[in-house]
Each structure stands twice: as structure tokens, then as C-alpha cells.
Amino acid sequence: MSEPSAPLEPQYRMHLLGSIHDIPAPAWDSLLANREHDVLSSHAMLACFEDSGSVDGVKEPAKKKEKARSTGWVPRHLAIQNAAGQWVAAMPLYEKWHSYGEYVFDWAWAQAYERNGLNYYPKLLSAIPFSPVPGARWLGDQSLAPQMLLQLGQWARQQGLSSIHMLLPDPNLVLEHAPGWMQRHGVQFHWHNAGYADFESFLSTLTQPKRKKIRAERRKVAQAGVHFERLRGAAITEEHWNFFYHCYCTTYAEHHSTPYLTREFFKLAAERLGDHWLMVVAYREGRMIAASLLIIAGSRLLGRYWGAIERVDCLHFEAAYYQSIEAAIELKLERVEGGAQGEHKLARGFEPVPTCSWHWLAQPAFAKAVQRYLDEEGPAIGQYMSELEERAPFKRPPE
């Protein structure tokens, strides 16, 4: 554990942890308002990232830049203790040396810093690595957030860090009273379960052209000789995991990129988070040809990864979306969250949902410039949401 910083008030003390293992799992998880809903923010999940080497698994904060650049994700988890030594608040936090794996894009901000001879990296990031999923970023006592973030900003300035970013927090977290914090708006696409009995009852709520399109896409996959198996928890064997990881790596290779997560991550996550995992496997002629991986998080089904080793028309839509919808209906889950971006999801029954992130910049001139940018971007996002809602695939009630 790093040295605690100066006290917030006499009864509180803030710590920057060099590893999630520097705080007991029961203490961290007790700060989650809903452990099942926010499984991605759990101690077990964050430990999987570290223990697998998907992020830096150091026991102490990195002392050298060379170490910090090993993955570009250095744990700096924030935690507060009261005078009695009880953990009362926390925040998953990383020192970042790039902007990969975040899904709320700030590349233009980094380029602006560079053009002006300033370093944008390292920065501080509160997010779940490689996961564009809204959820708990502030854990525990909400009233401590303004004080904690004010002190965190002071520490960031002392360390020469450019900025602090909190991505996709629970929408109930409001930082308007935390000095210097700016809100940024975004959009994701989620599918909502209206108590459907089956996939056909969901289709019946769509307009005729959209129903026809979805049925045609599903028919193409079936006529290609592909069938599917949905597996949960212990039913997902090592063979399935190995095949899925091959698909996962193939997806990155097709985009000329490198996978963020190691095979060890999925091994540990399968062992530690068991029934939270749902895998869809596609077969043709007895061979596995594609797989998608989802996370069951309370009443949510989180679409995470997909890949295939053979090309079949519309296979992606079936494996990643329609199988997810069927699973959510079967398990009586409230919604499927499809992750970042993807207007094509709209035509397949997903609806636009507003998201947000919060940002603090140490450099006053850049903070003002970013605020002006956000003041312009916000209304544009609102207009975009309105346009998407007009294009919704659902039947409209008679006027």
C-alpha cells in the first residue's frame, strides 16, 4: 500500500493502493450498493485483471516509467478509511499511459496537449479496464466524493498528472459540486425486456419491415447449417474457453490490433466468477465456428466479446444480438447492454440510452477549452438522441 496522503478531515484518511489486494475483498465489496449488478466493479473482477497481467499486477505503485508502460494500466485504486480504520469509500482507479481500452475517446485532447508541448500522459482513470459498461465508479459514502476528488486533484497536480477521468459511472452520481469537474454526454444502445414470452413476442412489437429483416437474417444463418448452444458457468468447459479465446484473438487480428486480455484472465474469471458468464457457441457440421461471451450482472446481460473463424452472412447479428435477446427473455433479465457504439443495433431492437462521463484537467487553459467543446458537444448529442428515437424500430401507437 502506498503512503496515505494528508487527511481529508481529521476523521478520514485517503489511500492510493498499488494493488486491489491491498484492501480485503469483503471490505471492498461491502462498499458496492449492489454486488450482483456491479460485478465488474467487484474485488474479484479487478483482481482478475491484475493477477492475469492484463493490467499491471504490481503490489506497489510503479516507481519507474518503464514499469508503468508495461500495459499502460497501473493500479492506483482510491480508498478512504475513517478514524476507526473502517473502509468507508473507494474508487477503482488507474494511472494510464495511453487511451486504449477506454471507449470514451479523448485522443483529440491528447493531441492538443502534444501540439502545445505538454504531456497528456500519464493521466488518472476511473473505469473498468476494457469494459464500456456503465456501473459503480464511486463506492460507499457518496457525501465524501467532493472532498475526495478535490484532494485527488491536488495530488494529481503534485505528481505532474494531466487529468482525471471517470468513465460511465452510475447516472445517479453527480459531480456538479466537485470543483473543476466537467460532464460529458454519450450514447449507447440497450435492449429492454418488456416481459416478452419469447423472441416472437418481441418481434411482434416491431414494424413489419424490421420484423422481416430480422427473420431474414436469422434464416440465412440457419440455412447455412449453423446452430447454437448457450452455456453458463460450469457448463463452459476448458475446450470452450480455449476456442473462445482463439475467436477473441482473431477479432483483434482482423483489426490489426493486439488483444487486451490474456488467456489467464478468462481462466481466473471462470474460476472466480462462475455463473456470471454466459457463452454462445456456434456450430456447423459438428465444429465450433464462432463464439460470443456475455456477463450476467444482476438484471443485466452485458455483451462483451465476439469472434468467428469462418465467415457466414449475418452470423455476427445472430451470435452477438439475437442469441443475447433470447437468453435475456429466457432468464427474465431486464435488459441487454450492447457496449460501445453501433447504430446498426437500432434496427435490431436496441434503443438509444444516454450515458455520461466526468473529467478534470489540471491545466486551467485546457480545462476551459474542453469545457467549451463539451458545451457544444452536449446539445449535439441531445439532437442525435432525438434523431435515433425517431428511427426506433417499434410500432407507434395510433394517434
C-alpha positions as CSV (number, residue, x, y, z in Angstrom):
1,M,0.0,0.0,0.0
2,S,1.2,3.5,-0.8
3,E,1.7,6.1,1.9
4,P,-1.6,7.7,2.8
5,S,-2.0,11.3,1.6
6,A,-2.8,14.2,4.0
7,P,-6.1,13.7,5.8
8,L,-9.4,14.9,4.2
9,E,-10.6,15.8,7.6
10,P,-9.3,14.5,11.0
11,Q,-11.7,11.6,10.9
12,Y,-10.9,10.4,7.3
13,R,-7.8,9.2,5.5
14,M,-7.3,8.7,1.8
15,H,-5.1,5.9,0.4
16,L,-3.8,5.2,-3.1
17,L,-3.5,1.4,-3.4
18,G,-0.9,-0.1,-5.7
19,S,-3.0,-3.3,-6.0
20,I,-6.6,-4.3,-5.4
21,H,-5.1,-6.9,-3.0
22,D,-4.1,-4.1,-0.6
23,I,-7.7,-4.0,0.6
24,P,-9.6,-7.1,1.8
25,A,-12.2,-8.3,-0.7
26,P,-15.0,-8.2,1.9
27,A,-14.2,-4.6,2.7
28,W,-14.2,-3.5,-1.0
29,D,-17.3,-5.4,-1.9
30,S,-19.2,-4.1,1.2
31,L,-19.0,-0.7,-0.4
32,L,-20.8,-1.8,-3.5
33,A,-24.5,-0.9,-3.4
34,N,-25.4,-4.0,-5.4
35,R,-22.7,-6.6,-5.8
36,E,-24.6,-8.6,-8.4
37,H,-25.5,-5.6,-10.5
38,D,-21.9,-4.2,-10.4
39,V,-19.9,-7.5,-10.7
40,L,-17.5,-5.7,-13.0
41,S,-16.5,-3.4,-10.1
42,S,-16.1,-6.2,-7.6
43,H,-12.9,-7.1,-6.0
44,A,-12.8,-10.5,-7.7
45,M,-13.1,-8.9,-11.2
46,L,-10.5,-6.2,-10.6
47,A,-8.2,-8.9,-9.2
48,C,-8.6,-11.0,-12.4
49,F,-7.3,-8.0,-14.4
50,E,-4.2,-7.7,-12.2
51,D,-3.5,-11.3,-11.5
52,S,-3.6,-12.2,-15.2
53,G,-1.2,-9.5,-16.3
54,S,-3.9,-7.8,-18.3
55,V,-3.2,-4.7,-16.3
56,D,0.0,-4.2,-14.2
57,G,-0.2,-6.6,-11.3
58,V,2.3,-4.8,-9.1
59,K,1.9,-4.8,-5.3
60,E,3.2,-1.3,-5.0
61,P,2.6,1.7,-7.4
62,A,5.1,1.7,-10.2
63,K,8.1,3.8,-9.4
64,K,9.6,3.9,-12.9
65,K,8.0,5.0,-16.2
66,E,9.4,1.8,-17.8
67,K,7.2,-0.3,-15.4
68,A,4.2,1.9,-15.9
69,R,4.4,1.3,-19.7
70,S,4.2,-2.5,-19.4
71,T,0.5,-2.5,-20.0
72,G,-0.3,1.2,-19.6
73,W,-2.7,0.4,-16.8
74,V,-1.1,0.9,-13.3
75,P,-3.4,0.3,-10.3
76,R,-3.9,3.4,-8.1
77,H,-7.2,2.4,-6.5
78,L,-8.5,5.0,-4.2
79,A,-9.8,4.1,-0.7
80,I,-10.9,6.1,2.4
81,Q,-10.7,5.0,6.0
82,N,-12.4,6.6,8.9
83,A,-10.9,7.2,12.3
84,A,-11.8,3.7,13.4
85,G,-9.9,2.2,10.4
86,Q,-13.1,1.1,8.6
87,W,-13.1,1.5,4.8
88,V,-15.9,3.9,4.0
89,A,-15.4,4.8,0.3
90,A,-13.4,3.7,-2.7
91,M,-13.0,4.1,-6.4
92,P,-11.3,1.8,-9.0
93,L,-8.5,4.0,-10.4
94,Y,-5.6,3.5,-12.8
95,E,-2.6,5.6,-13.9
96,K,-2.9,5.5,-17.6
97,W,-0.1,5.9,-20.2
98,H,-2.3,5.8,-23.2
99,S,-6.0,5.9,-24.1
100,Y,-6.6,2.4,-25.4
101,G,-9.3,0.2,-23.9
102,E,-11.5,3.1,-22.6
103,Y,-14.3,3.6,-25.2
104,V,-14.9,7.3,-24.2
105,F,-12.4,8.8,-26.6
106,D,-10.1,11.6,-25.6
107,W,-7.5,11.2,-28.4
108,A,-8.1,14.8,-29.6
109,W,-7.4,16.2,-26.2
110,A,-4.1,14.3,-26.0
111,Q,-3.2,15.6,-29.5
112,A,-3.9,19.2,-28.4
113,Y,-1.6,18.8,-25.4
114,E,1.1,17.4,-27.6
115,R,0.8,20.3,-30.1
116,N,1.4,22.7,-27.2
117,G,4.4,20.9,-25.9
118,L,2.6,19.3,-22.9
119,N,2.3,15.8,-21.7
120,Y,-1.2,14.3,-21.6
121,Y,0.1,11.0,-20.2
122,P,0.1,9.8,-17.6
123,K,-3.4,10.6,-16.5
124,L,-5.7,9.1,-13.9
125,L,-8.7,7.0,-15.0
126,S,-11.6,5.6,-13.0
127,A,-13.1,2.9,-15.2
128,I,-13.3,-0.9,-15.5
129,P,-10.5,-1.9,-17.9
130,F,-11.6,-2.7,-21.5
131,S,-15.3,-2.5,-20.5
132,P,-17.7,0.1,-21.9
133,V,-20.3,-0.8,-19.3
134,P,-21.9,1.8,-17.0
135,G,-21.8,1.0,-13.4
136,A,-20.3,1.8,-10.0
137,R,-17.2,4.0,-10.0
138,W,-17.8,5.6,-6.6
139,L,-18.2,3.0,-3.9
140,G,-19.5,3.7,-0.4
141,D,-20.3,7.1,1.2
142,Q,-21.4,9.4,-1.6
143,S,-21.1,12.5,0.6
144,L,-17.3,12.1,0.6
145,A,-17.0,12.4,-3.2
146,P,-16.4,16.2,-3.4
147,Q,-13.8,16.2,-0.7
148,M,-12.1,13.1,-2.0
149,L,-11.9,14.4,-5.6
150,L,-10.7,17.8,-4.5
151,Q,-7.8,16.2,-2.7
152,L,-7.2,13.7,-5.6
153,G,-6.8,16.7,-7.9
154,Q,-4.3,18.3,-5.6
155,W,-2.3,15.1,-5.5
156,A,-2.5,14.7,-9.3
157,R,-1.0,18.2,-9.8
158,Q,1.8,17.4,-7.4
159,Q,2.6,14.3,-9.4
160,G,2.5,16.0,-12.7
161,L,-0.6,14.1,-14.0
162,S,-2.6,15.9,-16.6
163,S,-6.1,14.9,-15.7
164,I,-8.6,12.6,-14.0
165,H,-11.4,10.9,-15.8
166,M,-14.4,8.9,-14.5
167,L,-16.0,6.9,-17.3
168,L,-19.5,5.6,-17.5
169,P,-20.4,6.0,-13.8
170,D,-23.8,5.2,-12.3
171,P,-26.0,8.1,-13.7
172,N,-27.1,8.9,-10.1
173,L,-23.5,10.1,-9.3
174,V,-23.5,13.8,-9.8
175,L,-20.2,15.7,-9.5
176,E,-21.5,19.2,-10.3
177,H,-20.4,20.4,-6.8
178,A,-16.9,18.9,-7.2
179,P,-14.7,21.9,-8.3
180,G,-13.3,21.6,-11.8
181,W,-15.2,18.5,-12.8
182,M,-17.0,18.6,-16.2
183,Q,-19.6,16.3,-17.5
184,R,-19.5,14.7,-21.0
185,H,-22.6,13.0,-22.6
186,G,-22.7,9.9,-24.8
187,V,-25.0,7.3,-26.2
188,Q,-25.2,3.5,-26.0
189,F,-27.7,1.0,-27.3
190,H,-29.5,-1.3,-24.9
191,W,-32.3,-3.8,-25.5
192,H,-35.2,-3.7,-22.9
193,N,-37.2,-6.7,-21.9
194,A,-40.9,-5.8,-21.7
195,G,-41.8,-9.1,-20.2
196,Y,-41.7,-11.0,-23.5
197,A,-42.7,-14.6,-23.5
198,D,-40.3,-15.5,-26.3
199,F,-38.5,-14.0,-29.3
200,E,-41.6,-13.9,-31.5
201,S,-43.5,-11.8,-28.9
202,F,-40.6,-9.3,-29.0
203,L,-40.7,-9.3,-32.9
204,S,-44.4,-8.6,-32.7
205,T,-43.7,-5.1,-31.3
206,L,-41.5,-4.1,-34.3
207,T,-42.7,-2.6,-37.5
208,Q,-43.2,-5.0,-40.4
209,P,-40.0,-4.1,-42.3
210,K,-37.9,-4.6,-39.2
211,R,-39.5,-8.0,-38.4
212,K,-39.0,-9.1,-41.9
213,K,-35.3,-8.1,-41.9
214,I,-34.6,-9.9,-38.6
215,R,-36.3,-13.0,-39.7
216,A,-34.4,-13.0,-43.0
217,E,-31.1,-12.6,-41.1
218,R,-31.8,-15.5,-38.8
219,R,-33.0,-17.6,-41.7
220,K,-29.7,-17.0,-43.6
221,V,-27.7,-18.3,-40.6
222,A,-29.9,-21.4,-40.1
223,Q,-29.8,-22.2,-43.8
224,A,-26.0,-22.1,-43.7
225,G,-26.2,-25.1,-41.4
226,V,-25.3,-23.2,-38.2
227,H,-26.9,-24.0,-34.8
228,F,-26.2,-22.5,-31.4
229,E,-25.6,-23.6,-27.8
230,R,-25.8,-21.3,-24.8
231,L,-23.6,-22.3,-21.9
232,R,-23.4,-20.9,-18.4
233,G,-20.9,-21.2,-15.6
234,A,-19.5,-24.7,-15.1
235,A,-21.1,-25.9,-18.4
236,I,-18.4,-23.8,-20.2
237,T,-15.5,-26.3,-20.5
238,E,-11.8,-25.6,-21.0
239,E,-12.3,-26.5,-24.6
240,H,-15.0,-23.9,-25.0
241,W,-12.8,-21.3,-23.3
242,N,-9.8,-22.1,-25.5
243,F,-11.9,-21.9,-28.6
244,F,-13.5,-18.6,-27.4
245,Y,-10.1,-17.1,-26.8
246,H,-9.0,-18.1,-30.3
247,C,-12.0,-16.3,-31.7
248,Y,-11.3,-13.3,-29.4
249,C,-7.7,-13.0,-30.7
250,T,-8.9,-13.5,-34.3
251,T,-11.2,-10.5,-34.0
252,Y,-8.2,-8.3,-32.9
253,A,-6.0,-9.7,-35.6
254,E,-8.6,-8.8,-38.2
255,H,-8.4,-5.2,-37.0
256,H,-4.5,-5.3,-36.9
257,S,-4.5,-5.0,-33.2
258,T,-3.4,-6.9,-30.1
259,P,-5.8,-8.4,-27.6
260,Y,-6.1,-6.5,-24.3
261,L,-6.9,-9.6,-22.2
262,T,-4.7,-12.6,-21.6
263,R,-5.9,-16.2,-21.7
264,E,-5.1,-16.3,-18.0
265,F,-7.7,-13.6,-17.4
266,F,-10.5,-15.7,-18.7
267,K,-9.2,-18.7,-16.7
268,L,-9.3,-16.8,-13.5
269,A,-12.6,-15.1,-14.3
270,A,-14.2,-18.5,-15.0
271,E,-12.9,-19.9,-11.7
272,R,-13.8,-16.9,-9.5
273,L,-17.0,-15.5,-11.2
274,G,-18.6,-18.8,-12.3
275,D,-22.3,-18.3,-13.1
276,H,-21.8,-14.7,-14.2
277,W,-20.5,-15.9,-17.5
278,L,-22.8,-16.9,-20.5
279,M,-21.1,-18.2,-23.7
280,V,-22.9,-18.6,-27.0
281,V,-21.1,-21.1,-29.3
282,A,-22.0,-21.5,-33.0
283,Y,-21.5,-24.9,-34.6
284,R,-21.5,-26.1,-38.2
285,E,-21.1,-29.7,-39.3
286,G,-20.1,-30.5,-35.7
287,R,-17.3,-27.9,-35.5
288,M,-17.3,-24.8,-33.4
289,I,-17.0,-21.8,-35.8
290,A,-17.9,-18.7,-33.6
291,A,-18.5,-17.7,-30.0
292,S,-19.7,-14.7,-28.1
293,L,-19.2,-14.0,-24.4
294,L,-21.6,-12.2,-22.1
295,I,-21.8,-11.4,-18.4
296,I,-24.9,-11.8,-16.3
297,A,-24.9,-8.8,-13.9
298,G,-28.0,-8.8,-11.7
299,S,-30.9,-8.0,-14.1
300,R,-28.5,-7.0,-16.9
301,L,-26.9,-9.1,-19.6
302,L,-23.7,-7.5,-20.8
303,G,-22.5,-8.2,-24.3
304,R,-18.7,-8.2,-24.2
305,Y,-16.8,-10.2,-26.9
306,W,-17.3,-12.0,-30.1
307,G,-15.3,-13.7,-32.8
308,A,-15.5,-16.3,-35.6
309,I,-13.2,-18.5,-37.6
310,E,-15.5,-18.9,-40.6
311,R,-17.5,-16.3,-42.4
312,V,-21.2,-16.8,-42.5
313,D,-23.6,-14.0,-43.6
314,C,-25.4,-12.4,-40.6
315,L,-23.6,-14.7,-38.1
316,H,-22.5,-11.7,-36.0
317,F,-26.0,-10.4,-35.6
318,E,-27.2,-13.8,-34.6
319,A,-24.4,-14.7,-32.2
320,A,-24.0,-11.3,-30.6
321,Y,-27.5,-9.9,-30.6
322,Y,-30.4,-12.3,-31.3
323,Q,-29.0,-15.1,-29.1
324,S,-28.4,-12.4,-26.3
325,I,-32.1,-11.3,-26.6
326,E,-33.3,-14.9,-26.4
327,A,-31.1,-15.5,-23.4
328,A,-32.4,-12.4,-21.6
329,I,-36.0,-13.5,-22.3
330,E,-35.3,-17.0,-21.1
331,L,-33.5,-15.8,-17.9
332,K,-36.1,-13.0,-17.3
333,L,-33.4,-10.3,-17.3
334,E,-34.4,-6.7,-17.7
335,R,-32.0,-5.6,-20.5
336,V,-29.1,-6.4,-22.8
337,E,-26.4,-3.8,-22.9
338,G,-24.6,-3.9,-26.2
339,G,-21.5,-2.0,-25.3
340,A,-20.0,1.0,-27.2
341,Q,-21.2,2.4,-30.5
342,G,-23.2,0.6,-33.1
343,E,-26.1,2.4,-34.8
344,H,-26.8,-0.9,-36.5
345,K,-28.2,-2.2,-33.2
346,L,-31.1,0.2,-33.5
347,A,-32.7,-1.8,-36.4
348,R,-32.4,-5.0,-34.2
349,G,-34.5,-3.8,-31.3
350,F,-31.9,-1.9,-29.3
351,E,-32.8,1.6,-28.1
352,P,-30.5,4.6,-27.5
353,V,-29.7,5.3,-23.9
354,P,-27.8,8.4,-22.6
355,T,-24.5,7.8,-20.8
356,C,-22.1,10.2,-19.2
357,S,-18.5,10.6,-18.0
358,W,-16.8,13.2,-15.8
359,H,-13.4,14.9,-16.4
360,W,-11.0,17.1,-14.5
361,L,-8.0,18.7,-16.1
362,A,-5.1,20.2,-14.2
363,Q,-4.2,22.8,-16.8
364,P,-6.7,25.7,-16.5
365,A,-6.4,26.8,-20.1
366,F,-7.1,23.4,-21.4
367,A,-9.9,22.9,-18.9
368,K,-11.6,26.0,-20.3
369,A,-11.1,24.8,-23.9
370,V,-12.5,21.3,-23.1
371,Q,-15.5,22.9,-21.3
372,R,-16.2,25.0,-24.5
373,Y,-16.0,21.8,-26.5
374,L,-18.3,19.9,-24.2
375,D,-20.8,22.9,-24.2
376,E,-21.1,22.4,-28.0
377,E,-21.0,18.6,-27.9
378,G,-23.8,18.2,-25.4
379,P,-26.6,19.7,-27.5
380,A,-25.3,17.8,-30.5
381,I,-25.6,14.5,-28.5
382,G,-29.1,15.5,-27.5
383,Q,-30.1,16.1,-31.1
384,Y,-28.5,12.8,-32.1
385,M,-30.6,11.0,-29.4
386,S,-33.8,12.6,-30.8
387,E,-32.9,11.5,-34.3
388,L,-32.3,8.0,-33.1
389,E,-35.6,7.9,-31.2
390,E,-37.4,8.9,-34.4
391,R,-35.8,5.9,-36.2
392,A,-36.9,3.5,-33.5
393,P,-38.0,0.1,-35.0
394,F,-41.0,-0.3,-32.8
395,K,-44.7,0.1,-33.8
396,R,-46.1,3.5,-32.9
397,P,-49.4,3.7,-31.1
398,P,-52.2,5.2,-33.2
399,E,-52.7,8.9,-32.7
